[in-house]
Amino acid sequence: MGLLNTLSTALAPLTSSWTAILFALLTLLTTTILLNILLQLTARNPHEPPIVFHLVPFIGSTITYGIDPYRFFFACQAKYGDVFTFILLGKKTTVCLGTKGNDFILNGKLKDVNAEEIYSPLTTPVFGKDVVYDCPNSKLMEQKKFVKFGLTSSSLRSYVQLISREVRDFFSADAASKKFASTTGSFNVPPTMAELTIYTASRSLQGKEVREKFDSSFADSFHDLDAGFSPINFMLPYVPLPHNRKRDIAQRKMTDTYMGIIQERREAGDINPDEREEDMIWNLMNCTYKDGTPVPDKEVAHMMIALLMAGQHSSSSTSSWILLRLATDPQIQDELLAEQTHALGTDPSSGALNDLTYDSLPHLPLHAQVVKETLRLHTPIHSILRKVKSPMPIEGTPYVIPPTHSLLATPGVTARSAEHFPSPMTWEPHRWDDHPAPEYAHLAPKHLKEAVAEEKEDYGYGEISKGAASPYLPFGAGRHRCIGEQFAYVQLQTILGCLVREFRFTTPDGEKEVVGTDYSSLFSQPQRPAVVRWERRQKNKA
């Protein structure tokens, strides 16, 4: 007892000190919160948009926004209107909703808005130096032109065959994994489709050598590099956190892999284009900048990494949502199979459907509409950010957005707006029918025809529609519009077509609702696990 009394007496001052420190911190926090509330109530600048009410200064609305961005946007729109500002990790971020808001931000002039300063800290350590957002915008536009012009009709034609083969091999009953060896089963959709889409993209866009690497350590490097897209890296891209160290090792390894492939090809000499497979590596190896400089091999390697990473997330997420939606709607699956049967015909001897081809895709409109409707409701990127470079007046308002702000466009809000898409949260591919049947007519999109005759502009990679007048912008708009749109549709429609002819999909409990959305990364994706049941069709027949 004497020892305990002695220790108690000795620790009493220390305990008292910690109590005082804790009390002081709580007092400081309380005072800071009260001052922050007072400033919001009394010191509003009439020339800036209203600030979303928040308690903690630096945190602001970060948590509410991060949990469910769309719920946050619609709630703020109801309270503040189409233009409002919220605090995102200490940064004033102004949101502009609606088609006018999309146009204001996505078609902003270079002197007014900048994407590089926002995204470079995140993308440069992943993609590598001197490409995408780690170079002047004029150079990025040239790089986009190289990629866009590499996606020729002949290359896309060959991609359909390559993608189809990858899908068949992956889901084959004889595949090495034995995951689909039975006639029925179930699988967790997001990781399965992530694996499949990386195989299809690498085999088509990237070439045979890259695809073969995914049977070895290249897949592990891809996973480690992918972790570099963690949202915390917007603020701490070069802090030696474990995931950043792995990211940097993986980036060097993948760059070396591509450099090795390029070097082997150069040493072998350029093959006659008529005798080689068309892939993006060959295309970029033969590109030259306007000043006459050939694209350096390291930049080719870094652009290939960017293509692999950027396309993987959107295709993986969208193909997952397609499967999850199909599993709740057996009728659409039957209609898709019937569409293929009608458009492609069957082999007289086996009764099996004829192969999908690039030329057959335009004859499968419902397949395209399934992809289109899924992209509408499950846009992979919910927020598009820009740094404000000069004061920007917003037409029709008293607001002028200062350079201390970031701007945020969210085309997914217009895609979920009843103003443009009746019953917007209903997944219904038939809403896109050219001549909807009576049961679908009330779901037809509104205001799309007004956006057809839009102004076009050449930002340096060919003339494109500015696009922002449309309420449907899953691939963005303006100078940073995604150039992979055509490939994405080819890849997704081919995967969809192959799966529908091989399987019937259902939800485990016959439910008609899909899982929720995980917004924890930069790319929206289904919450995991997201399981569907499958049953293999007999000879591709219904």
N, C-alpha and C positions, 0 to 999 in steps of 0.2 A: 504494500500500500504506500509505503514511503517513496518508492521509486516512481509509482504512478503519479503521486502528488507532485513530485519534483518535476516530471515531464510536463504535467498539466500546467504548472506554474511557468515553466520555460517556454511552452508553446503559446501561452495566452497572448503575448504581444504580437506574435506572428499571425495568429488567427484574427486578432483585432485588426491588423494591417490589411489582410486579405478582405475582410468584411468592408473596411473603409474603401478599398480600391473598387470592389464590386459595386458598392453604393454610389461611388463617384461615376463609374461607367454607366450605370443605369440612369443616373441623373443627367449625364451628358446625352445619352441616347434619347431620353424623354424630352429634353430641351430641344434637341435637334429636330425631332419629329414635330413638336409643337410649332417651332419656327417655320419648318417646311410647310405645315398646314396653313399657318398664318400668311406666308408669302403667296401661296396658291390662291387664297381667298381675297387678298388685298392688292397684289402687285402684278396683275395680269397686263401684258403688253397687248394693246388692241390691234397692233399690226402683225401679231403672230397668232397662229391657231391656238385654240384652247388646249391646255395641258390636261391629260387624263389624271384625275385625282389619285394621289398615292400617298403613303405614309412615310416610308423610308426613302431619303433622298437619292442615294446612289442606286439602290435596287429598283426603285420606281415600280413599273408594271412588268418587269422582266419575268417574274415567276408566272403571273397570270397569262401573259402572252405566250410563254414557253409551253405551258400545259396544253392549251388549245388555241392556236392563233386565230382560227376562224370565229370561234365563239367570242374571243376578245374583240376582233374587228367589228363584228355585227353589233355587239353590245355598245361599243364606243360610237358606232355610226348612229345608233338609235338615240344616244345621249348628246353627241357633239356634232353630228353631221358627217359629211364626206371627208372633211379635212380636220385632222386633230394631231396633236403631238403627244408622244409618251416617252417616258424615260426608260432606256434600254441600257442597263449597266453603265449608268452615268452619262449616257449620250442622249441628247434631245433628238428624237426620231419622229419625223413628220410623215404621217400616212395620208395618201390621197387616193380615195376610193372611186369606183365607177370608171366608165370608159374614158371620161375626161381626165381623171386622175392617172390612169394608165398611160394615156398619151402624154400628159405633162411630164411624167418621169421617164418613161421608156424612150420617148423621142426627144428628150432634153438635149440641148446643144453641148458640144464638148467643153465650151467655155463655162458652162453652167453646172454640169454634173459629171461625176467621175466614178467609174466602177473599179478602176485599178486600186485606188487607195483603200477601198473597202475590202476587196477580196484577195489582194496580193499576199497579205500576211498569212492567209489560210492556204492558198493554192500554190504559191511558189515553192515552199518546202516539199510539197507533194509532187507537182508536175516537174519542177526543175527550173533553172534559170533561162531567161531570154525567150520565153514563150508565154502565150495567153496574157496574164495580167502583170507579167514581169518584163514588159517591153512597151515602147510607145504605142499608142492606139493605132497609128498608121501601120505599124508592123503587124499588130494583131489582125488588122483587117486583111493584110496580105496573106497571113497564115490561114485565116478562115477561107480565103479564096482558094488557096492550094487544096484544102480539104474538100471544099464544096465541089470543085472541078474534078476531084478524084472520084466522086460518087456518080460516075457515069451510068447510063442505062445498061451498058454491057457488064459493068461490075456488079450492079444491083441484080442483074439477071443471074449471074453466077452465084451471088450470095444466097438467093432463095434455095438453090440446090444444096449449098454447103450447110445452111442453117437447118434445112429439112433433115439432112443426114445426121447432124448432131442431135436433133430432137429424137429421131428414131433410135439412135444408138443409146442415148441416155435413158430412155424409157423402155428399152428392149427387155424382154423376159430373159434374154441371154447375157445382159450386161454384167460386167464383173462385180458390180456392187450388189447384185441380187435383190435390190430394193423393189423391183417390179417383176419378180420371177413368178409370182402367183397370178391368178386371174382377178383377184380383188385385194384391196388393202387400203391403207391410209398413209398420208404423209403431211409433214409440217410445210406449208406452202412457201413462206418467205425464204428460208435457207435453201430449199430445193430449187426455186426459181432463180435465186441469186447464183447458184452453181451453174444452172443450165444457161443463163444468159451470158455469163462470162465465157462459157465454151462457144456459144454461137457467135458472139461478137469477136472473140479472138480468132476463130477459124475463118470468119468472113473478112472483116475489116483488116485484121492484123496479119494474117498469113499463116501458112502451115507450120513454120518454125515456132512461132509464138504459141500457137495452140498446143503443140507438143510439149512446151515447157510447163503447161498446167497439169501435167501428170507428175511433176516433181516439185522442187522447192519454190518454183515461181508462184504457185498458188499461195504459199505461206507469206511470201513477200508482198503479194497483192493485198492480203488481209492486213498486214502490218502497215502498209502504206495507206490503206483505206481508213485506218484508225486516225490518221492525221487530219481527217475532216471533222474532228471533234470541235463543237462550238467554242470550247474554251480557247482554242487556238486563234480565234479572232483577236484575243487580247494577249495571249501568251504563246505565240507561235514558236519561239526559239528557247523557251525555258526547258532545261533538260529533264522533263518529266519522262517516266518510263515509256509511255506511248510515243513520245516525240523521238526518243533515242531509237526505238524500233523503226519508226517512220523513216528516219534519216538513213539507217542501214539498208532498209528495203529500197529506198529511192536510188541509192548508189548501185545496189545489186540489179535492179530492173533496168537502170540506165546502161549498165555494163552489158546486160543481156541483149538489149536492142542494138547497142554499138557493135557487139560481136556479130549479130545477124547482118547488120549493114556492111561491116567489113568483109564478111564472107561473100556477100553478094557482089561487092565491088571487085574483090579479087577474082571472082569467077567471071566477071565481065557482064555487061548488060545483055540480058536474054531478049530475043525478039519478042515484042509484046504479044504477038500472035501465038507464041509458044509457052508463055508463062501464065501463072495465075495472076489475076488482077487483085492487088491489095494496096493498102494505103502506104506501106513502107516504100514500095517501088515508086508510087506516085510522088511522095515527098522527096525521095532521093534524086529525082529529076526536075525539081522545082528551083526557080531562081527568083530572087527578089528584084524589085524594079531597078535597083542600082547596079544590077548585074552580078550580085553576089549569090552563088549557089547556097542553098540552105545547108548550114553546117550539119555534120552527122549527129552531133550532140543535140542540136535543136530538133532534128528528126526524131531522135530517141525521146526527147522530152514531149514533143507533140504527140507521139504515139502513146505515151503514158497518160497524157491529158485526155486523149480520145477514149482510151480504155476505161479510165476512172469515171469520166463525166457521163459517158453513155451507159455504163453499167448500172448506176444507181437508178436512173429514171426507167430503164427497161426492166430491171429487176422488180422495182416497186409496181410498175404498171402491169406486168405480166402476172404478178401475184394477185393484184386486185381483180384482174380479168378472171382468173381461176376461181377466186372466192365468190365473185358475183355469179359466174356460171353455175356454181354448185348450188346456188339458191334458186336457179331458174332452169329446170329440165327442158321446158318448152323452147327456150332460146337455143339450147344445145341441139335439139332435134331440128330446128329451123336451119342452123348453121350446117349440119350434116346434109340436110336436104339441098341446101344451096350448092354445096360442093358436088353432090351427086348430079344435080342438074347442069352445072357449069362445066364440070370436068369429065363426067362420064365414068364408066367402069370398064375394067378389063373383061372381055367376054369369057375368057377361060376360068379366071379365079373369082370374078365378081368384086374384086377389090377396086377401090377408087383409083383413078389415074393420079399421077404425081402432081403436086402443086408446082406451078411455074410462075415466073415473074409476070409473064403475059396473061396468066389466068387471074391474077389478083384483082384487076379492075372489074372482073366479072363476078366478084364476091362482095357486093356492097354491104351486106349485113356484117361480114367479118370486119370491114373497115369501120362500120358504125359501132360495133362492140368496143373497138379500140378507142374510137372518138368519144363515146359516152363515158368510158372509164377514165380517160384523161380529163374530161370535164369535171367529173365528181371527185377524182383523186389526183389532182395536179401534183406532180412530184415535188415541185418547189413552191412553197406557200408564200415566200417573201423575197422580193428582189430589191436590193439596197443600192443606193447611190450616195456619194459624198457631194454636198453642195459646195460649189467653188465660187459662186458670185450670187448676190441677192437675186431671188427669183420671185417676182410677183405672180400670184395665182389669179388668173382672169376671173372676173365676176365676184371676187372677194376683196376684203381690205388687207389680206395677208401678204406679207413679203417674207419668204423663207431665207433666213440669214445663213452665211457660210459655217456657222457653228452647228448647224443641224445636219443630220442625214435624212435622206428621203427613202420612203418605203412604198413600193408598188406591190399589190397583191391581186393579180388577175383572177385567182381562184375565187375571190369574193364575187366578181361579176358572173362567173360561171355557176355560182351557187345562189344567184339572185333571182327571185320570182319575177322580177321585172323583165328578165331576158329568157328565163327557163322555167315555165310553169311547173309546180311541184318539183322544185330544184333538187331535193334530196332523194328523189325517186330515180333509181338506175333503170333507164329504159332506152335501149338502142334504137327502138322504132321511132323515137321522137325525131330522129334525123332522116326518116324516110322522105323521098322526094314527093310522094303523094301518100301521106299517112292515112291508114284506115281510120274509120270513125272512132274506134276505141283509143287511138293514139293521137288524134288530131289536136286535142286540147293540150298536149304536151309539146307541140312543135315549138322550136325556138323562135323568139321574137327579136326584131331589130337586126337580124343578121344580114338581110338583103340590103339594108341601107349601108352596110360596111363593105359590100362587095367591090364597088368602084372606088377603092382607096388610092391615095397618092402613093407613088412608088419612088424609091431613091436608091442610088448606088453608093454604099458606104465604103466601097473598095473591094468587095467580093461578089459583084454582080448585082443587078437591079432586083430589089425585093419590095414587097408591100410593107409600108410602115406598120400596118397591122393593128395599131393600138385602138382604132375606132371599133374593133370587134369585141364583144363581151367574151369571146372564146379565144384565149391566148395561152394554151398549155406550153408553147415553146417560146414564149416571150415575144418581144417586138423591138423594132428599131435596130440600131447598129449591133446590138449584142444578142439579137435573135439567134436561137439555136440553129446551126446549120445542119444538124443531124436529123432534122424532122423527117425527111424522106426515108432515110435508112431506118429510123425508129419504127415507122409504119410498116416497112417491109419486114423487119425483124419480128415485130409483134404479131402482124397478121399471119406470117408463116408459122410461128410458134403456135398460135391459136388454131390455125387450120390443121396442123399436124396432131395436136392433142385431141381435138374434137373427133377426128376420124378414128382415133385409137381408143378413147376412153369415154365413159360416162362418169360425171362427177356429182357427188351429193354432199350435203353437210352431214356430220356425224349423227345429229339428232333430228334431222329433217327441218332444221330452223330456216327461216327466211331472212334472218338478219345476219349481217357480216360482222366481223370483229371491229373494234375501234381502231383509231389511227394513232400511231406512235410518232410524236413530233419532237422527240428528244435529239434527233440529229438534224442536219440541214435539209435532209430529204425525207418527206413524209412517206411512211410505209405502214403496212399492217402491224398491229400489235402481235407479239408472239406469245404462245404458240397460236397458229391459225391453221387448223387441220381440216382437210377434206378427205372424203372417201372416194376411191376410184374402182371402176369395174371395167375390165378390158373388153372391148367390142370384139365380135367374131367377124373376121374378114372385112373389117371396116364397114360393116353393115349396121343399120340402126336396130 
